Amino acid sequence: MARPIRETPILSGDDARRFVELMNTPRPETPEQKARRKAAYETVKKMFVKA
C-alpha cells in the first residue's frame, strides 16, 4: 500500500525571498544547450501527433 503524500511546506521569510528571486532570474543557456532542448521538444512533439 502506498504511503500518504505529505503536505508541501510553506516558505516564509528569507527562504521565500530567495525562492522568488531564483524563479524570476532565468538561468544562462548556451546555444548548444538550447539546440538540444529544442531538438528533444520536437522529438517528443512528433511522438504525440495523431496519425
C-alpha positions as CSV (number, residue, x, y, z in Angstrom):
1,M,0.0,0.0,0.0
2,A,1.3,3.5,-0.9
3,R,2.3,5.9,1.8
4,P,0.2,9.1,2.0
5,I,1.5,12.2,0.4
6,R,2.8,14.8,2.9
7,E,1.8,18.4,2.8
8,T,4.0,20.8,0.8
9,P,5.9,23.1,3.2
10,I,5.2,26.8,3.0
11,L,8.2,29.1,2.5
12,S,8.4,32.3,4.5
13,G,11.0,34.9,5.3
14,D,14.4,34.8,3.6
15,D,13.7,31.4,2.1
16,A,10.6,32.8,0.3
17,R,12.6,35.8,-1.0
18,R,15.4,33.6,-2.3
19,F,12.9,31.3,-4.0
20,V,11.1,34.2,-5.7
21,E,14.4,35.7,-6.8
22,L,15.5,32.3,-8.2
23,M,12.3,31.9,-10.1
24,N,12.4,35.4,-11.6
25,T,16.1,35.0,-12.7
26,P,16.5,32.9,-15.9
27,R,19.5,30.5,-15.9
28,P,22.0,31.2,-18.6
29,E,21.8,28.8,-21.5
30,T,24.4,28.1,-24.1
31,P,23.4,27.9,-27.8
32,E,24.3,24.2,-27.7
33,Q,22.0,23.6,-24.7
34,K,19.2,25.5,-26.4
35,A,19.5,23.4,-29.6
36,R,19.5,20.2,-27.6
37,R,16.4,21.3,-25.7
38,K,14.6,22.3,-28.9
39,A,15.5,19.0,-30.6
40,A,14.2,17.0,-27.7
41,Y,11.0,19.0,-27.7
42,E,10.5,18.4,-31.4
43,T,11.1,14.7,-30.9
44,V,8.5,14.4,-28.2
45,K,6.1,16.6,-30.2
46,K,6.3,14.1,-33.1
47,M,5.5,11.2,-30.7
48,F,2.1,12.8,-29.9
49,V,1.0,13.6,-33.4
50,K,-2.2,11.7,-34.3
51,A,-2.0,9.7,-37.5
